[in-house]
Amino acid sequence: MNETLLRDRATTLSKLEIFNGRGKLQLPASVSERDLENISFYCFWRLYSVQGTRLRKRQREKMLAVNGCGWPRQAKITHPLHQEYAKKTLYAYAPCHELHGTEYLDHSVRVFFKGNWGLFLKHFVEDVGNFWCPTWIKRNYYMENPPEHVPDTAVALQERLKYRWLFPDSDDEEQKPEALAAVKEEPQIDDTPSTGVQTLQKPMAPVEIHSDDEKQDSAPSASWKHSITSGEPQVEPDGFAPQSYDTDHHWDPEGRPPWQRHSELGPNLNPTGRQTVTEAMQYLVNPVNFDWQAAGKDTDLDALRNTWTEMLESNTEHCETDKDAGKLNDDLQLLFVSLILEHAEEVFTCWEKGTQPTPLRLLLLGTAGSGKTTATQTALQELQRKLKSVGLTQDFFRVAAPTGSAAFNIRFNATTVHRLIRWFNLRFFEDLKDPEQLKQLQDHLSQTQLILFDEVSMIGRKMMGRIASRLDQAAADQNPGHESCGGFSLAVVGDPAQCQAIFDQQIYDTELHPDTTKTPFAQKVQFSNTGLEIYGSFDKVIVLQTVHRLAQIEDPQTAADHDYNARADRFLEILHRVRDLTLTASDYFWLCNLKKSKRTLQERESFKTAPVLMDYRRSTAQNPEDNCEYYNRMLCRSLAQERKQPIVSFDAVHEGINQTEGLLLDESHFNGLTARVELSDEARVILTSNINPSVGLLNGTQATVKKVILSLIHI
C-alpha cells in the first residue's frame, strides 16, 4: 500500500483499494484479522474506519450511501447498463472470501457465470439463503424482472422477510414463536471453512421462493458458502437481525418517523401503479392559486419598456473615476501606465506632423492578485482624461477580451474579441467580402489607435492571426507603412499560466506549426505562424512581481494579526506553486485544513453564494442530478421557499417543430438556450449571449431578477 507518511489521516488510496488491501492494515487490539474476513465492501465501511494505515472500529454502526449502484430501472436485464449496474452492486454488497478483495468477485464471475455480471446478480438476488443482498436490491430486481415461475415473487418476498428484518411486537407472545420459527426454518449458511478461492457454488437451477403456507422440500441449489464470522448479515441466535439505525425507536414500527417507514418500503411493488417522481418543492412552481397579475400592479410597465429600449440603444462611455495613477504604489504598474500615456503623446505628435506613428507592442504579465486589472483600468482612465483634455473621444482606444465575463470585468465598454473583429460565424473564418460589413468594421475602428486585449492567455496563435487579418482589412488605405495588424497599437494583459487557448497553439509556443512544411499551407497554419510573428514583435514586456490581492497587516499587534500574516504568506506561496505545477504534499495537507467542515459559521456564510463547479451542465438519463441544471433549479427553489415566494416556469417556444419534440432537442439547436426556465424574485441569473456590450449585457454577465410580472397584451 502506498500511503503518505506525512499525516496519519491522509492516504492516496480509494475506499475500494483500502478494502481490497485490508489485510495489510494495522489492527487495534479489539479487532482480529478474522473479523475482516468474509465481509462485503459495504459492511466493512459500516463497521470500521481507516486513518492512514490504521483501522478503527466504529463505536456505532454507520449508515452508508453507496454511490454508483445505478437506478432501479437499470436492474432490468434488458437495460443497456444492466451489466455495469450488476457489477457495481455486487462490488458493494457481495462478500469476498477470507481477506480477498473484489478480485474474488471477478474470479467468481469468470469461473461460474462466464463473465456475465447480470447472471451473477440474478443468482445473488434469488438465493433466499443469501443474507447479504439488501432488501431494496431484491425489490428493485423483482419489480423490473418478475419471474415467470413465481408470479407473486415480490409479495412472497415481503412475507418471507417480514420476521427476518422487522422486530416482532414484544407484546404479542403468540406471534413471537411463529417469528422465531420462520427464521429458524430458513436455509442455513454453511460455515465450513473452505480451502480455496472458488467458494461460491455454481448455480444449477432457478431458485424458487415459497410463501409461508408452502413447505420447502429441499434447500436451493445456489447458496453462499462462507465462514461468516462478522458483519451485517449475521442473524443472532435469538432470531433478531442486527440493528441498522442509530435510533432507539427504529424497531418500534409505530415510533419510526415517516422517512424511515418510507425508506423501508422501497420501490412500488406494483409497476402499473408507479407514478412519476416529482422533484423537490414542486408545489412552488406555477402555483395555481397565485395571482401573478396582482404581483405587478404597482409596476410601471411602460417605464420599464422605455428603460430597456434606451439601454439597448445607448452607448454610454464608461469610466472609473476612483482610478488614479497617484494611488498606485507599485513601480511596475506605474511604468505600464506611463508607457500607455507616452504612446498617446507620440500619436498626437505624429498627427501634427502628418506621419504614421510607430505601433506600440506592450505586454503586461503577472500572477493572480498582482494588480493587472488595477494597472489596466488606471491606464485606461488616465488615457480617457488625456483624450478629453485634447478634445478626443474614447474611440481612440478599444478594449476586448476572449469571453464576455472578462470583458465585463475590465469595463470601459469592453467587448468580446469576436465582436470586435466582426467574426460571428465561428465555424469558419474568411475575409469580410460583403462591402457593407467591411464598411461597418472600418467605420467602427476609424478613430482607433490603441487596442487592449485582456486575458491574453486565452488568445492563441491562430486567434491572434485572425485578429491581425481582420485589422489589416479595417485599416485599408490608412496603413502606408504596411505595419502588422493594420498599424494598430496593441497592449495585451494576462498570465500565460492561467486559462489556456482552446484548440490552438499557446502564446508561449515558439515553434512553427507542425504542418508548415506541407504545400499548400492550410489556413490554420498560416494564422498560427502569423500569430507567432505577432507575439514575437512585442518588444516591451512588464512582469508584475508583487501580489496585492491578499494584503498583510502592516503593523500586527495581536497574536491573531501575526497568525493572519503567517497564513497569508503560506497561502501566497501555495498559489505560486499551484500556478507552476510544483505543489507539494505539505501544501496539500495544509489546504485540506481549509475544508468546509473546519470553517467557522461566518466563513461558511461568506462562501454561500460562491460559484460551484460541476462535471456536467445538463441533466441526462445517466446523470439526472449531478449537473448544473439540476443544482441551479434546486437552489432557486430553496431560496424561493425561504422567502415564501412562488416560482414561474415557462418553456421555450419552438417554431416550425412540435413543442414536445422541441423540448427534447439538444441545446446546440438553440444557441445554448435552455428548454425550460424557472425564475423567482431575487433569483440569480447569468446571460448566455451578448445583448448590449456597451452597458455590460454580455455573455457571462450575472444579474438578479427583481420582480416577475405577468403582463397581458390586449390586441
ROLUMTOR-275777 format. One line per field, with one value per residue (C-alpha): residue number from 1; chain; z, x, y. Coordinates in steps of 0.2 Angstrom, whole numbers, plus 5000, padded with zeros to 4 digits. Example, Ala and Ser with C-alpha at 12.3 -4.5 7.8 and 13.67 -1.06 7.14 Angstrom:
nr: c(1|2)
kette: c(A|A)
Z: c(5039|5036)
X: c(5062|5068)
Y: c(4978|4995)
REM end
This chain:
nr: c(1|2|3|4|5|6|7|8|9|10|11|12|13|14|15|16|17|18|19|20|21|22|23|24|25|26|27|28|29|30|31|32|33|34|35|36|37|38|39|40|41|42|43|44|45|46|47|48|49|50|51|52|53|54|55|56|57|58|59|60|61|62|63|64|65|66|67|68|69|70|71|72|73|74|75|76|77|78|79|80|81|82|83|84|85|86|87|88|89|90|91|92|93|94|95|96|97|98|99|100|101|102|103|104|105|106|107|108|109|110|111|112|113|114|115|116|117|118|119|120|121|122|123|124|125|126|127|128|129|130|131|132|133|134|135|136|137|138|139|140|141|142|143|144|145|146|147|148|149|150|151|152|153|154|155|156|157|158|159|160|161|162|163|164|165|166|167|168|169|170|171|172|173|174|175|176|177|178|179|180|181|182|183|184|185|186|187|188|189|190|191|192|193|194|195|196|197|198|199|200|201|202|203|204|205|206|207|208|209|210|211|212|213|214|215|216|217|218|219|220|221|222|223|224|225|226|227|228|229|230|231|232|233|234|235|236|237|238|239|240|241|242|243|244|245|246|247|248|249|250|251|252|253|254|255|256|257|258|259|260|261|262|263|264|265|266|267|268|269|270|271|272|273|274|275|276|277|278|279|280|281|282|283|284|285|286|287|288|289|290|291|292|293|294|295|296|297|298|299|300|301|302|303|304|305|306|307|308|309|310|311|312|313|314|315|316|317|318|319|320|321|322|323|324|325|326|327|328|329|330|331|332|333|334|335|336|337|338|339|340|341|342|343|344|345|346|347|348|349|350|351|352|353|354|355|356|357|358|359|360|361|362|363|364|365|366|367|368|369|370|371|372|373|374|375|376|377|378|379|380|381|382|383|384|385|386|387|388|389|390|391|392|393|394|395|396|397|398|399|400|401|402|403|404|405|406|407|408|409|410|411|412|413|414|415|416|417|418|419|420|421|422|423|424|425|426|427|428|429|430|431|432|433|434|435|436|437|438|439|440|441|442|443|444|445|446|447|448|449|450|451|452|453|454|455|456|457|458|459|460|461|462|463|464|465|466|467|468|469|470|471|472|473|474|475|476|477|478|479|480|481|482|483|484|485|486|487|488|489|490|491|492|493|494|495|496|497|498|499|500|501|502|503|504|505|506|507|508|509|510|511|512|513|514|515|516|517|518|519|520|521|522|523|524|525|526|527|528|529|530|531|532|533|534|535|536|537|538|539|540|541|542|543|544|545|546|547|548|549|550|551|552|553|554|555|556|557|558|559|560|561|562|563|564|565|566|567|568|569|570|571|572|573|574|575|576|577|578|579|580|581|582|583|584|585|586|587|588|589|590|591|592|593|594|595|596|597|598|599|600|601|602|603|604|605|606|607|608|609|610|611|612|613|614|615|616|617|618|619|620|621|622|623|624|625|626|627|628|629|630|631|632|633|634|635|636|637|638|639|640|641|642|643|644|645|646|647|648|649|650|651|652|653|654|655|656|657|658|659|660|661|662|663|664|665|666|667|668|669|670|671|672|673|674|675|676|677|678|679|680|681|682|683|684|685|686|687|688|689|690|691|692|693|694|695|696|697|698|699|700|701|702|703|704|705|706|707|708|709|710|711|712|713|714|715)
kette: c(A|A|A|A|A|A|A|A|A|A|A|A|A|A|A|A|A|A|A|A|A|A|A|A|A|A|A|A|A|A|A|A|A|A|A|A|A|A|A|A|A|A|A|A|A|A|A|A|A|A|A|A|A|A|A|A|A|A|A|A|A|A|A|A|A|A|A|A|A|A|A|A|A|A|A|A|A|A|A|A|A|A|A|A|A|A|A|A|A|A|A|A|A|A|A|A|A|A|A|A|A|A|A|A|A|A|A|A|A|A|A|A|A|A|A|A|A|A|A|A|A|A|A|A|A|A|A|A|A|A|A|A|A|A|A|A|A|A|A|A|A|A|A|A|A|A|A|A|A|A|A|A|A|A|A|A|A|A|A|A|A|A|A|A|A|A|A|A|A|A|A|A|A|A|A|A|A|A|A|A|A|A|A|A|A|A|A|A|A|A|A|A|A|A|A|A|A|A|A|A|A|A|A|A|A|A|A|A|A|A|A|A|A|A|A|A|A|A|A|A|A|A|A|A|A|A|A|A|A|A|A|A|A|A|A|A|A|A|A|A|A|A|A|A|A|A|A|A|A|A|A|A|A|A|A|A|A|A|A|A|A|A|A|A|A|A|A|A|A|A|A|A|A|A|A|A|A|A|A|A|A|A|A|A|A|A|A|A|A|A|A|A|A|A|A|A|A|A|A|A|A|A|A|A|A|A|A|A|A|A|A|A|A|A|A|A|A|A|A|A|A|A|A|A|A|A|A|A|A|A|A|A|A|A|A|A|A|A|A|A|A|A|A|A|A|A|A|A|A|A|A|A|A|A|A|A|A|A|A|A|A|A|A|A|A|A|A|A|A|A|A|A|A|A|A|A|A|A|A|A|A|A|A|A|A|A|A|A|A|A|A|A|A|A|A|A|A|A|A|A|A|A|A|A|A|A|A|A|A|A|A|A|A|A|A|A|A|A|A|A|A|A|A|A|A|A|A|A|A|A|A|A|A|A|A|A|A|A|A|A|A|A|A|A|A|A|A|A|A|A|A|A|A|A|A|A|A|A|A|A|A|A|A|A|A|A|A|A|A|A|A|A|A|A|A|A|A|A|A|A|A|A|A|A|A|A|A|A|A|A|A|A|A|A|A|A|A|A|A|A|A|A|A|A|A|A|A|A|A|A|A|A|A|A|A|A|A|A|A|A|A|A|A|A|A|A|A|A|A|A|A|A|A|A|A|A|A|A|A|A|A|A|A|A|A|A|A|A|A|A|A|A|A|A|A|A|A|A|A|A|A|A|A|A|A|A|A|A|A|A|A|A|A|A|A|A|A|A|A|A|A|A|A|A|A|A|A|A|A|A|A|A|A|A|A|A|A|A|A|A|A|A|A|A|A|A|A|A|A|A|A|A|A|A|A|A|A|A|A|A|A|A|A|A|A|A|A|A|A|A|A|A|A|A|A|A|A|A|A|A|A|A|A|A|A|A|A|A|A|A|A|A|A|A|A|A|A|A|A|A|A|A|A|A|A|A|A|A|A|A|A|A|A|A|A|A|A|A|A|A|A|A|A|A|A|A|A|A|A|A|A|A|A|A|A|A|A|A|A|A|A|A|A|A|A|A|A|A|A|A|A|A|A|A|A)
Z: c(5000|4995|5009|5013|5029|5032|5041|5048|5042|5024|5011|4992|4991|4987|4999|4986|4986|5005|5006|4994|5004|5022|5027|5027|5039|5057|5068|5086|5100|5099|5081|5074|5057|5057|5060|5042|5033|5023|5023|5009|5005|5012|5028|5030|5029|5040|5054|5053|5048|5042|5047|5037|5039|5055|5056|5069|5074|5075|5091|5082|5065|5052|5038|5021|5005|4992|4976|4958|4961|4947|4946|4949|4931|4927|4937|4922|4912|4896|4901|4891|4908|4917|4916|4924|4937|4942|4943|4954|4965|4968|4971|4985|4994|4989|5002|4997|5004|5018|5015|4996|4988|4973|4963|4971|4963|4946|4948|4953|4938|4926|4933|4937|4926|4910|4913|4914|4929|4926|4928|4944|4951|4947|4957|4971|4972|4970|4983|4998|5009|5005|5019|5010|4997|5003|5003|4992|4979|4979|4977|4963|4954|4956|4951|4934|4931|4938|4937|4927|4939|4954|4948|4965|4969|4976|4988|4993|4997|5008|5018|5020|5025|5037|5053|5047|5046|5057|5076|5081|5093|5110|5117|5106|5114|5101|5087|5093|5092|5074|5070|5078|5069|5052|5055|5060|5046|5033|5024|5035|5030|5028|5040|5034|5031|5013|5006|4990|4982|4972|4987|4978|4972|4954|4952|4944|4943|4947|4965|4969|4983|4993|5003|5021|5019|5007|5013|5005|5002|4998|5000|4985|4974|4973|4990|4998|5007|5018|5035|5042|5057|5057|5048|5045|5038|5053|5062|5080|5090|5096|5078|5079|5065|5069|5072|5056|5063|5076|5084|5099|5091|5075|5080|5085|5069|5077|5083|5067|5058|5041|5032|5040|5036|5018|5015|5022|5009|4994|4977|4972|4970|4958|4942|4934|4949|4948|4947|4940|4954|4957|4961|4977|4981|4965|4973|4972|4953|4944|4959|4953|4967|4965|4956|4945|4939|4956|4959|4946|4949|4957|4942|4928|4913|4901|4910|4911|4892|4889|4900|4892|4874|4880|4887|4871|4860|4872|4871|4887|4890|4905|4917|4933|4942|4958|4947|4948|4944|4960|4970|4963|4975|4963|4951|4938|4937|4936|4922|4912|4914|4909|4893|4888|4891|4882|4867|4866|4866|4852|4842|4844|4838|4823|4819|4819|4808|4796|4799|4804|4822|4826|4833|4852|4856|4875|4886|4904|4914|4932|4943|4951|4963|4956|4951|4932|4932|4943|4932|4916|4922|4929|4912|4903|4915|4914|4895|4895|4905|4892|4877|4885|4888|4869|4863|4858|4861|4869|4852|4852|4861|4861|4874|4871|4880|4874|4885|4889|4908|4906|4895|4908|4922|4913|4910|4898|4886|4883|4871|4866|4853|4841|4841|4839|4823|4817|4817|4821|4811|4822|4810|4798|4796|4780|4775|4775|4757|4760|4756|4770|4783|4778|4779|4796|4803|4795|4802|4819|4820|4810|4825|4835|4838|4853|4856|4873|4875|4892|4897|4883|4888|4880|4864|4855|4840|4827|4835|4835|4817|4813|4823|4813|4796|4801|4807|4791|4782|4795|4791|4772|4765|4782|4784|4772|4781|4780|4798|4805|4812|4801|4811|4826|4843|4854|4873|4880|4898|4906|4914|4902|4916|4918|4906|4890|4872|4867|4851|4847|4850|4866|4866|4873|4860|4849|4836|4819|4816|4813|4796|4790|4778|4769|4752|4751|4768|4777|4784|4802|4798|4791|4805|4818|4811|4809|4827|4832|4822|4830|4848|4844|4839|4857|4862|4879|4892|4910|4923|4940|4955|4970|4975|4981|4982|4999|5009|5025|5041|5041|5060|5068|5087|5092|5091|5079|5067|5067|5063|5049|5041|5043|5034|5021|5017|5016|5005|4993|4992|4988|4975|4966|4967|4960|4946|4942|4945|4959|4973|4987|4999|5013|5003|5000|5019|5023|5010|5017|5034|5024|5020|5024|5040|5048|5044|5056|5053|5047|5035|5028|5026|5016|5003|5002|4986|4978|4961|4962|4949|4942|4930|4919|4913|4908|4915|4907|4910|4917|4927|4932|4947|4947|4935|4934|4928|4942|4955|4949|4949|4967|4973|4966|4974|4990|4991|4985|4999|5012|5005|5004|4985|4971|4955|4937|4925|4906|4891|4876|4861|4846|4829|4815|4826|4838|4856|4864|4851|4853|4872|4869|4856|4861|4867|4852|4841|4851|4854|4871|4877|4889|4885|4902|4914|4932|4940|4956|4963|4969|4959|4952|4933|4920|4902|4889|4874|4871|4872|4873|4877|4879|4895|4901|4895|4889|4889|4907|4915|4931|4937|4949|4945|4954|4950|4940|4931|4921|4908|4897|4880|4873|4854)
X: c(5000|5006|5001|5008|5018|5016|4999|4990|4973|4979|4980|4982|4971|4952|4940|4939|4958|4959|4945|4955|4971|4963|4974|4989|4981|4987|4973|4968|4968|4949|4949|4957|4961|4947|4935|4939|4936|4921|4913|4907|4913|4898|4899|4917|4915|4899|4909|4926|4935|4953|4965|4981|4986|4977|4960|4947|4931|4916|4908|4891|4887|4886|4873|4882|4877|4885|4886|4887|4874|4863|4845|4831|4826|4844|4840|4830|4841|4837|4843|4859|4868|4862|4879|4888|4874|4876|4895|4894|4880|4890|4906|4897|4886|4893|4905|4923|4930|4943|4954|4952|4945|4935|4947|4937|4921|4930|4936|4919|4910|4923|4923|4904|4895|4906|4909|4890|4888|4869|4868|4879|4867|4852|4858|4864|4846|4836|4846|4834|4848|4859|4858|4870|4858|4849|4830|4829|4841|4829|4813|4821|4826|4809|4800|4809|4811|4795|4800|4788|4789|4783|4771|4769|4788|4788|4774|4781|4797|4789|4781|4797|4807|4793|4801|4819|4821|4807|4807|4791|4780|4786|4768|4762|4768|4758|4766|4784|4786|4780|4793|4807|4801|4801|4819|4824|4816|4827|4841|4856|4873|4887|4901|4913|4930|4935|4952|4952|4945|4931|4919|4904|4894|4889|4870|4862|4844|4832|4828|4810|4804|4789|4776|4773|4760|4771|4784|4801|4805|4823|4836|4840|4855|4863|4869|4883|4896|4907|4914|4903|4911|4907|4897|4879|4871|4873|4857|4858|4853|4838|4832|4833|4843|4857|4852|4853|4849|4857|4840|4832|4815|4819|4812|4796|4785|4774|4788|4798|4797|4789|4805|4811|4795|4796|4814|4809|4796|4807|4801|4782|4780|4766|4774|4757|4754|4770|4769|4781|4793|4791|4805|4808|4797|4787|4772|4782|4782|4767|4755|4738|4731|4744|4739|4753|4745|4742|4761|4765|4751|4762|4775|4775|4777|4779|4793|4802|4800|4807|4822|4825|4824|4836|4848|4849|4851|4863|4882|4887|4905|4911|4924|4932|4934|4942|4957|4971|4990|4994|4986|4997|5011|5019|5033|5029|5011|5016|5028|5013|5003|5017|5020|5002|5001|5018|5012|4997|5008|5018|5002|4997|5014|5013|4996|5003|5017|5006|5016|5012|5016|5026|5014|5015|5018|5016|5014|5009|5011|5008|5001|4984|4982|4997|4986|4985|4967|4971|4985|4975|4960|4971|4980|4963|4956|4971|4971|4952|4957|4970|4959|4946|4959|4963|4945|4946|4933|4935|4935|4954|4956|4946|4946|4942|4943|4941|4925|4910|4914|4932|4926|4913|4926|4938|4925|4927|4915|4925|4918|4922|4936|4924|4913|4927|4933|4916|4918|4901|4901|4913|4913|4924|4934|4937|4940|4925|4918|4902|4905|4893|4900|4918|4912|4905|4921|4931|4919|4920|4939|4942|4947|4955|4974|4976|4968|4970|4967|4964|4966|4979|4982|4966|4971|4981|4992|4978|4967|4980|4982|4964|4964|4979|4970|4954|4964|4973|4956|4950|4965|4963|4972|4977|4992|5005|5019|5012|5014|5007|4989|4985|4997|4986|4995|4992|4993|4990|4987|4986|4995|5001|5000|4981|4967|4974|4968|4956|4961|4975|4994|4998|5006|5022|5024|5039|5039|5031|5015|5019|5011|5021|5031|5015|5011|4999|4998|4981|4973|4976|4995|4995|4986|4996|5013|5006|5001|5018|5026|5014|5018|5036|5035|5031|5046|5040|5036|5032|5030|5022|5030|5020|5004|4992|4976|4980|4987|4995|4993|5007|5008|5002|4998|4990|4993|4979|4987|5003|4994|4984|5001|5008|4993|4993|5012|5009|4993|5003|5017|5005|4996|5013|5017|4999|5002|5019|5013|5025|5013|5020|5012|5014|5004|4990|4988|4988|4974|4964|4963|4953|4939|4921|4919|4934|4927|4918|4899|4904|4917|4904|4891|4904|4905|4887|4884|4901|4901|4900|4910|4900|4905|4890|4879|4863|4853|4854|4847|4863|4866|4850|4856|4875|4874|4872|4855|4848|4859|4853|4835|4835|4845|4832|4818|4827|4829|4811|4805|4815|4807|4790|4789|4782|4792|4787|4792|4790|4795|4804|4793|4798|4793|4792|4793|4781|4783|4785|4799|4807|4809|4819|4831|4849|4854|4865|4850|4845|4861|4863|4846|4838|4821|4814|4817|4812|4813|4808|4811|4829|4835|4852|4854|4868|4867|4871|4873|4879|4864|4872|4891|4892|4881|4889|4875|4887|4888|4893|4886|4877|4861|4847|4829|4820|4802|4792|4777|4764|4759|4744|4745|4727|4727)
Y: c(5000|5017|5028|5045|5046|5065|5063|5049|5054|5056|5042|5041|5026|5025|5016|5001|5000|5000|4987|4976|4978|4977|4963|4975|4987|4990|4982|4988|4975|4974|4968|4952|4948|4935|4949|4956|4940|4936|4953|4965|4982|4990|4980|4984|5003|5002|4993|5001|5017|5019|5033|5032|5014|5010|5003|5009|5000|5012|5014|5014|5007|5020|5020|5022|5029|5018|5028|5021|5006|5014|5017|5004|5003|4998|4982|4976|4963|4971|4988|4993|4997|4982|4974|4989|4990|4972|4974|4989|4982|4966|4975|4984|4971|4953|4946|4942|4926|4927|4943|4943|4959|4962|4951|4937|4943|4945|4927|4920|4928|4922|4904|4901|4914|4915|4933|4938|4950|4951|4932|4933|4947|4936|4921|4933|4940|4924|4914|4915|4909|4924|4937|4948|4955|4971|4971|4986|4977|4962|4973|4983|4967|4958|4974|4975|4957|4947|4929|4918|4903|4913|4927|4934|4934|4952|4948|4932|4940|4953|4939|4929|4944|4950|4942|4942|4961|4968|4965|4956|4965|4961|4961|4948|4932|4921|4929|4928|4909|4910|4923|4913|4898|4907|4912|4895|4887|4897|4888|4888|4896|4883|4889|4875|4883|4882|4878|4888|4904|4896|4895|4901|4885|4885|4888|4873|4878|4893|4896|4896|4907|4900|4908|4905|4892|4881|4869|4869|4851|4854|4868|4878|4873|4890|4895|4906|4896|4907|4907|4920|4927|4946|4959|4964|4948|4938|4933|4932|4916|4924|4927|4946|4955|4967|4985|4995|5013|5023|5027|5018|5018|5010|4993|5000|5001|5014|5025|5027|5043|5044|5045|5028|5019|5026|5020|5003|5000|5003|5004|5002|4983|4987|4993|4998|5009|5018|5037|5050|5056|5074|5085|5093|5108|5106|5114|5131|5130|5139|5138|5138|5150|5163|5180|5184|5200|5207|5205|5218|5231|5243|5242|5255|5243|5257|5265|5248|5245|5263|5260|5243|5252|5266|5253|5243|5259|5268|5268|5276|5280|5270|5277|5273|5289|5281|5275|5287|5285|5294|5280|5266|5261|5248|5255|5242|5247|5265|5260|5252|5267|5279|5269|5270|5289|5292|5282|5293|5309|5301|5298|5316|5322|5311|5318|5335|5331|5320|5304|5287|5283|5268|5254|5250|5232|5231|5215|5216|5199|5194|5181|5181|5196|5205|5220|5218|5224|5239|5244|5242|5251|5265|5267|5267|5280|5291|5290|5294|5310|5315|5312|5324|5337|5337|5335|5317|5304|5287|5279|5282|5265|5249|5235|5217|5200|5182|5180|5191|5189|5195|5210|5215|5214|5225|5239|5253|5247|5232|5219|5201|5199|5191|5206|5217|5209|5205|5186|5179|5163|5153|5138|5146|5162|5172|5190|5201|5201|5210|5229|5234|5223|5229|5247|5244|5237|5251|5264|5256|5257|5273|5283|5269|5269|5258|5241|5232|5214|5206|5188|5186|5168|5163|5171|5158|5160|5156|5168|5182|5178|5180|5197|5203|5198|5207|5223|5223|5224|5238|5249|5248|5263|5270|5259|5266|5258|5241|5238|5222|5222|5236|5248|5247|5248|5233|5231|5214|5209|5192|5177|5163|5150|5153|5148|5142|5144|5130|5120|5132|5134|5144|5161|5153|5140|5147|5133|5134|5125|5106|5107|5121|5110|5105|5113|5122|5130|5127|5142|5137|5135|5152|5160|5151|5156|5174|5174|5168|5183|5195|5189|5189|5208|5213|5222|5230|5217|5221|5207|5212|5204|5210|5201|5215|5205|5197|5212|5209|5218|5231|5233|5217|5220|5204|5185|5184|5198|5188|5172|5180|5186|5169|5161|5174|5171|5152|5154|5165|5153|5139|5149|5151|5133|5129|5140|5132|5114|5112|5109|5098|5086|5098|5111|5098|5094|5112|5115|5101|5110|5124|5112|5117|5106|5116|5133|5144|5148|5166|5159|5147|5160|5171|5157|5153|5162|5157|5148|5129|5118|5104|5090|5091|5105|5097|5083|5066|5049|5043|5059|5067|5076|5079|5094|5112|5112|5102|5111|5129|5123|5116|5131|5143|5133|5133|5152|5154|5143|5153|5169|5161|5166|5156|5151|5154|5141|5143|5133|5138|5142|5131|5137|5125|5110|5101|5108|5091|5087|5104|5102|5085|5093|5096|5114|5116|5119|5134|5144|5137|5142|5130|5122|5127|5141|5143|5160|5169|5186|5189|5174|5175|5173|5173|5180|5167|5179|5197|5209|5225|5225|5244|5243|5227|5215|5202|5183|5178|5194|5189|5198|5197|5196|5210|5205|5193|5201|5193|5206|5203|5212|5215|5215)
REM end
